[in-house]
Structure formats: C-alpha cells, structure tokens
Amino acid sequence: MLQLNHLVSSLINAKKHSLKYITLKGPLSRLNRQVLNVMVREGFIKKYVFETMKDQKKQTKVFCRFGSDRKNIIKSLVYIGSNHVQSNSSIQALWKKEKGYGIFVLSTSYGVMTDTDARLKNVGGKILLAAA
C-alpha cells in the first residue's frame, strides 16, 4: 500500500517540475483515494485514473491542474499527519488557523473531508494535510 506522505511528496515534486501527471506504483489505500477525491472536488487536481499494466501490476495516474499562466494550481502542499505527532483539532481551533487561505484535509469520524465541511457538520478530527 502506498503511504499518504508518499502521495503528498509526489504531488509536491510534480508542482516543482511542472509535470502534467504523476504515476503512483502499487495499489492505493482507501485513505489515499478519499484524499484524492477531496482534492478533485476542491479543484486542486483534474482527476486520477487506475490502470493495470501488462504484468498485472496496478498503478494510478494523477493528473495535475494548471492555471491560465501554465503554472500548477497548487501553491503549497504540506503533509501534517504523522504517527509520532498527534494533530487532532477541534472545530474551534480550525476557525483560527489560516482563515480563508487554502484548505485543511481532515480525517473525521464522518470520513475524510475539508475543514469547511467539518465546520458545517460540527466535527473535529486529525489534520492530514494543508493545501493552498
């Protein structure tokens, strides 16, 4: 299974090198698919496609989104979640953090969602990453 930090670092490298897409080898975990769904819904990436190669190995292509100036839409992407540091956040603390600048992706009891969705449902959770 592909780790979430590997997914985020691959997206950061794609931003640095202005790649049209990245290829992730191996199957994605459910958490990674949910994070990619949130990023597609929020407009940070175009889409992602599962492929099976000739030797029956699975890979995923993640297509980056570019603006009118041919630069990547993602300005900054930071992986916050870690096994060593608990980054649980209440809904009140989310109001204070960088209000209006990008999104936080949280893992809550209702699934993976953005900070705005978490505010609407009045739930807190573990902060996985921040994107702007």
Phi and psi restraints in degrees (value plus and minus 20) as a CYANA .aco file:
   2 LEU   PHI    -102.2   -62.2
   2 LEU   PSI     112.7   152.7
   3 GLN   PHI    -100.3   -60.3
   3 GLN   PSI     133.2   173.2
   4 LEU   PHI     -85.0   -45.0
   4 LEU   PSI     -57.9   -17.9
   5 ASN   PHI     -85.8   -45.8
   5 ASN   PSI     -50.0   -10.0
   6 HIS   PHI     -88.5   -48.5
   6 HIS   PSI     -59.9   -19.9
   7 LEU   PHI     -81.8   -41.8
   7 LEU   PSI     -66.3   -26.3
   8 VAL   PHI     -86.1   -46.1
   8 VAL   PSI     -62.7   -22.7
   9 SER   PHI     -86.7   -46.7
   9 SER   PSI     -52.1   -12.1
  10 SER   PHI     -87.2   -47.2
  10 SER   PSI     -59.4   -19.4
  11 LEU   PHI     -87.0   -47.0
  11 LEU   PSI     -56.9   -16.9
  12 ILE   PHI     -85.1   -45.1
  12 ILE   PSI     -62.6   -22.6
  13 ASN   PHI     -85.5   -45.5
  13 ASN   PSI     -56.5   -16.5
  14 ALA   PHI     -84.5   -44.5
  14 ALA   PSI     -57.1   -17.1
  15 LYS   PHI     -86.2   -46.2
  15 LYS   PSI     -64.1   -24.1
  16 LYS   PHI     -83.2   -43.2
  16 LYS   PSI     -58.7   -18.7
  17 HIS   PHI    -121.7   -81.7
  17 HIS   PSI     -11.7    28.3
  18 SER   PHI      32.5    72.5
  18 SER   PSI      26.9    66.9
  19 LEU   PHI    -100.0   -60.0
  19 LEU   PSI     124.6   164.6
  20 LYS   PHI     -93.7   -53.7
  20 LYS   PSI     -54.5   -14.5
  21 TYR   PHI    -173.0  -133.0
  21 TYR   PSI     141.6   181.6
  22 ILE   PHI    -141.8  -101.8
  22 ILE   PSI     130.8   170.8
  23 THR   PHI    -133.0   -93.0
  23 THR   PSI     103.3   143.3
  24 LEU   PHI    -126.1   -86.1
  24 LEU   PSI     100.0   140.0
  25 LYS   PHI    -101.8   -61.8
  25 LYS   PSI     120.8   160.8
  26 GLY   PHI      72.4   112.4
  26 GLY   PSI     146.3   186.3
  27 PRO   PHI     -94.2   -54.2
  27 PRO   PSI     131.3   171.3
  28 LEU   PHI    -112.0   -72.0
  28 LEU   PSI     125.5   165.5
  29 SER   PHI     -97.9   -57.9
  29 SER   PSI     148.5   188.5
  30 ARG   PHI     -83.7   -43.7
  30 ARG   PSI     -57.5   -17.5
  31 LEU   PHI     -81.6   -41.6
  31 LEU   PSI     -64.7   -24.7
  32 ASN   PHI     -83.3   -43.3
  32 ASN   PSI     -60.7   -20.7
  33 ARG   PHI     -84.5   -44.5
  33 ARG   PSI     -59.6   -19.6
  34 GLN   PHI     -87.5   -47.5
  34 GLN   PSI     -58.3   -18.3
  35 VAL   PHI     -85.3   -45.3
  35 VAL   PSI     -61.6   -21.6
  36 LEU   PHI     -85.0   -45.0
  36 LEU   PSI     -57.5   -17.5
  37 ASN   PHI     -81.6   -41.6
  37 ASN   PSI     -61.5   -21.5
  38 VAL   PHI     -84.7   -44.7
  38 VAL   PSI     -61.7   -21.7
  39 MET   PHI     -88.9   -48.9
  39 MET   PSI     -52.6   -12.6
  40 VAL   PHI     -88.4   -48.4
  40 VAL   PSI     -65.2   -25.2
  41 ARG   PHI     -82.6   -42.6
  41 ARG   PSI     -56.3   -16.3
  42 GLU   PHI    -106.0   -66.0
  42 GLU   PSI     -26.6    13.4
  43 GLY   PHI      69.0   109.0
  43 GLY   PSI      -3.3    36.7
  44 PHE   PHI    -103.4   -63.4
  44 PHE   PSI     -49.7    -9.7
  45 ILE   PHI    -149.9  -109.9
  45 ILE   PSI     136.7   176.7
  46 LYS   PHI     -92.4   -52.4
  46 LYS   PSI     -78.5   -38.5
  47 LYS   PHI    -185.5  -145.5
  47 LYS   PSI     152.9   192.9
  48 TYR   PHI    -158.0  -118.0
  48 TYR   PSI     125.9   165.9
  49 VAL   PHI    -151.3  -111.3
  49 VAL   PSI     113.3   153.3
  50 PHE   PHI    -107.8   -67.8
  50 PHE   PSI     117.7   157.7
  51 GLU   PHI    -153.3  -113.3
  51 GLU   PSI     130.1   170.1
  52 THR   PHI    -135.0   -95.0
  52 THR   PSI     106.0   146.0
  53 MET   PHI    -101.3   -61.3
  53 MET   PSI     155.6   195.6
  54 LYS   PHI     -81.6   -41.6
  54 LYS   PSI     -53.3   -13.3
  55 ASP   PHI    -110.7   -70.7
  55 ASP   PSI       3.0    43.0
  56 GLN   PHI      47.2    87.2
  56 GLN   PSI      -5.7    34.3
  57 LYS   PHI    -106.7   -66.7
  57 LYS   PSI     122.4   162.4
  58 LYS   PHI    -115.8   -75.8
  58 LYS   PSI     125.2   165.2
  59 GLN   PHI    -165.3  -125.3
  59 GLN   PSI     142.3   182.3
  60 THR   PHI    -148.4  -108.4
  60 THR   PSI     112.6   152.6
  61 LYS   PHI    -124.7   -84.7
  61 LYS   PSI     107.4   147.4
  62 VAL   PHI    -131.0   -91.0
  62 VAL   PSI      99.0   139.0
  63 PHE   PHI    -114.1   -74.1
  63 PHE   PSI     105.3   145.3
  64 CYS   PHI    -100.2   -60.2
  64 CYS   PSI     135.9   175.9
  65 ARG   PHI    -127.2   -87.2
  65 ARG   PSI     117.3   157.3
  66 PHE   PHI    -139.2   -99.2
  66 PHE   PSI     130.7   170.7
  67 GLY   PHI    -106.7   -66.7
  67 GLY   PSI    -192.5  -152.5
  68 SER   PHI     -88.7   -48.7
  68 SER   PSI     -43.8    -3.8
  69 ASP   PHI    -110.5   -70.5
  69 ASP   PSI      -5.9    34.1
  70 ARG   PHI      40.9    80.9
  70 ARG   PSI       9.7    49.7
  71 LYS   PHI    -131.3   -91.3
  71 LYS   PSI     132.6   172.6
  72 ASN   PHI     -82.2   -42.2
  72 ASN   PSI     120.1   160.1
  73 ILE   PHI     -84.4   -44.4
  73 ILE   PSI     -54.6   -14.6
  74 ILE   PHI     -92.7   -52.7
  74 ILE   PSI      95.8   135.8
  75 LYS   PHI    -107.2   -67.2
  75 LYS   PSI     -60.8   -20.8
  76 SER   PHI    -168.2  -128.2
  76 SER   PSI     125.9   165.9
  77 LEU   PHI    -162.2  -122.2
  77 LEU   PSI     102.0   142.0
  78 VAL   PHI    -147.8  -107.8
  78 VAL   PSI     106.9   146.9
  79 TYR   PHI    -104.3   -64.3
  79 TYR   PSI      98.6   138.6
  80 ILE   PHI    -123.9   -83.9
  80 ILE   PSI     -58.7   -18.7
  81 GLY   PHI     -83.5   -43.5
  81 GLY   PSI     117.0   157.0
  82 SER   PHI    -170.0  -130.0
  82 SER   PSI     132.7   172.7
  83 ASN   PHI     -92.7   -52.7
  83 ASN   PSI     -46.0    -6.0
  84 HIS   PHI    -108.3   -68.3
  84 HIS   PSI     -48.4    -8.4
  85 VAL   PHI    -134.7   -94.7
  85 VAL   PSI     100.6   140.6
  86 GLN   PHI    -101.7   -61.7
  86 GLN   PSI      99.7   139.7
  87 SER   PHI    -135.4   -95.4
  87 SER   PSI      24.4    64.4
  88 ASN   PHI     -89.9   -49.9
  88 ASN   PSI     123.3   163.3
  89 SER   PHI    -158.0  -118.0
  89 SER   PSI     117.1   157.1
  90 SER   PHI    -102.3   -62.3
  90 SER   PSI     147.4   187.4
  91 ILE   PHI     -87.5   -47.5
  91 ILE   PSI     -51.4   -11.4
  92 GLN   PHI     -88.9   -48.9
  92 GLN   PSI     -56.1   -16.1
  93 ALA   PHI     -90.2   -50.2
  93 ALA   PSI     -49.2    -9.2
  94 LEU   PHI     -87.8   -47.8
  94 LEU   PSI     -48.7    -8.7
  95 TRP   PHI     -84.2   -44.2
  95 TRP   PSI     -51.3   -11.3
  96 LYS   PHI    -104.7   -64.7
  96 LYS   PSI     -41.5    -1.5
  97 LYS   PHI    -105.2   -65.2
  97 LYS   PSI      95.4   135.4
  98 GLU   PHI      20.3    60.3
  98 GLU   PSI      36.6    76.6
  99 LYS   PHI     -83.4   -43.4
  99 LYS   PSI     104.6   144.6
 100 GLY   PHI      67.3   107.3
 100 GLY   PSI     -19.9    20.1
 101 TYR   PHI    -136.4   -96.4
 101 TYR   PSI      78.8   118.8
 102 GLY   PHI      52.9    92.9
 102 GLY   PSI    -180.4  -140.4
 103 ILE   PHI    -154.0  -114.0
 103 ILE   PSI     136.7   176.7
 104 PHE   PHI    -128.7   -88.7
 104 PHE   PSI     119.7   159.7
 105 VAL   PHI    -125.2   -85.2
 105 VAL   PSI     102.5   142.5
 106 LEU   PHI    -136.2   -96.2
 106 LEU   PSI     129.8   169.8
 107 SER   PHI    -124.0   -84.0
 107 SER   PSI      90.2   130.2
 108 THR   PHI    -134.8   -94.8
 108 THR   PSI    -199.9  -159.9
 109 SER   PHI     -90.7   -50.7
 109 SER   PSI     -36.4     3.6
 110 TYR   PHI    -114.6   -74.6
 110 TYR   PSI     -15.3    24.7
 111 GLY   PHI      91.0   131.0
 111 GLY   PSI    -192.7  -152.7
 112 VAL   PHI    -103.4   -63.4
 112 VAL   PSI     109.3   149.3
 113 MET   PHI    -173.7  -133.7
 113 MET   PSI     150.2   190.2
 114 THR   PHI    -101.8   -61.8
 114 THR   PSI     150.0   190.0
 115 ASP   PHI     -87.0   -47.0
 115 ASP   PSI     -51.9   -11.9
 116 THR   PHI     -88.6   -48.6
 116 THR   PSI     -60.1   -20.1
 117 ASP   PHI     -85.0   -45.0
 117 ASP   PSI     -56.8   -16.8
 118 ALA   PHI     -86.6   -46.6
 118 ALA   PSI     -56.7   -16.7
 119 ARG   PHI     -84.8   -44.8
 119 ARG   PSI     -61.1   -21.1
 120 LEU   PHI     -84.8   -44.8
 120 LEU   PSI     -57.1   -17.1
 121 LYS   PHI    -108.9   -68.9
 121 LYS   PSI     -25.6    14.4
 122 ASN   PHI      39.3    79.3
 122 ASN   PSI      29.6    69.6
 123 VAL   PHI    -148.5  -108.5
 123 VAL   PSI     132.4   172.4
 124 GLY   PHI    -131.6   -91.6
 124 GLY   PSI     158.1   198.1
 125 GLY   PHI     159.2   199.2
 125 GLY   PSI    -187.8  -147.8
 126 LYS   PHI    -105.4   -65.4
 126 LYS   PSI     106.5   146.5
 127 ILE   PHI     -98.8   -58.8
 127 ILE   PSI     103.0   143.0
 128 LEU   PHI    -113.0   -73.0
 128 LEU   PSI     -68.6   -28.6
 129 LEU   PHI    -175.9  -135.9
 129 LEU   PSI     143.1   183.1
 130 ALA   PHI    -143.4  -103.4
 130 ALA   PSI     113.0   153.0
 131 ALA   PHI    -149.5  -109.5
 131 ALA   PSI     123.9   163.9
